[in-house]
Amino acid sequence: MAKKHDNELPYINHRRGLLTLSPLVVFFLVYVISSVSAGDFYKMPVTVAFLSATVWAFLVCRPGSMARKTEQFSRGAAHSNIMMMIWIFILAGAFAQSAKYTGAVDAMVNLTLYALPANMLLPGLFLAACLISLSIGTSVGTIVALMPVAAGLATGAGSSVALMAGAVVGGAFFGDNLSFISDTTIAATRTQGCAMKDKFRANFRIVLPAAILVFALYSVLGWDLQSTARNAPEHIWLVLPYILVLVTALCGMNVMRVLILGLAGTGVAALCLQSTNLMDWAGAMGKGITGMGELIIVTLLAAGVLELIRYNGGLTYIITHLCRHIHGRRGAELGIGAMTMLANFCTANNTVAIVAVGNIARRVAQRYGVSPTRAASLLDTFSCVAQAIIPYGAQLLMGAALAGIGSLQIIPYLFYPFCMCACALLFIACRRKQ
């Protein structure tokens, strides 16, 4: 029975499949069309857009009773992965605001502006995100560490905040895709049964050209930037909380422990500054936590809606109908990439998407002669592409919250994920027999 379950998925007709996926369409229609019509992406709150999608999901999705739907919705919202993200959001909000209050962010920004030529700030930020994410294996941790600095650099250098944010988010997915300790790498290699070092080599051939091209692009775009701070910052020791965060992150420490240490560092800074006190520092932390309220609500609503979609067969519908149109090795590789991206849109988590389609992808690869290494590489690459560009994913939501802009404003500047996708498609088109 288990073997049959692994090879076959229950048939879901087009009408039911499209109806199951329709809450995502409702979200995009409400949010994007309303925002475009108003000419302002702040006019339509993303919470209202997801609430509309939630109401629609309850109307069209099974099980029939309201109690069963509510139970399934709540199960998705309370998933351990979602709760872990929420704890990170809370700590990140507290750290970002307390670091800003004590002057750690401003000191780090001024030090960076002083140390680097202005025309290297943008490519330097992208390179820093690439190296940090490669070291720690998590895009969220990289964004938490760098985004407040990126927002400050944008102001200090007269650049677009969205452009700087795009450099951080894009670079964060370089390491998420490559690192040996990334959960996507672990999931991809385990589901396909290949060695991490082989998958790393296959991925490196895809992403290195993309990273070089994007670094060159950021160098061109940042060439005319002018720094407003050319003097050494006062109280340079204020950067220590940020240095502590970056060093512990690079050492591979868990992101929650990193943020707790960072908070402790800002507390020490508050004690050392005569112009601050612990009560004001605590007030800044509280402000940072409450400032994450909208992000937390969006995360819970999105997780609940996506769970209803998954539970009612939306993911199964995508996989089964894609598999029917696969022909030949290139078609199999394109199919693996497409089902991974679509699964990611339905789960908003690249690791979960890989696990969800991993067994099916492995059988498709075996049937059409795609090597396990190549299949794992495609799973990881396309999952990172999808995760980077969905406006309701944790990375864009977190990055937008820390930068003080909307997640959709960052998407046009995500040059690296789009370039990585193009390189992956070229990788498939120019495939060699393995």
Summary of the structure (lengths in Angstrom):
residues: 434
radius of gyration: 22.1
end to end distance: 32.8
largest distance: 70.5
contacts: 1594
relative contact order: 0.16
helix: 81%
strand: 0%
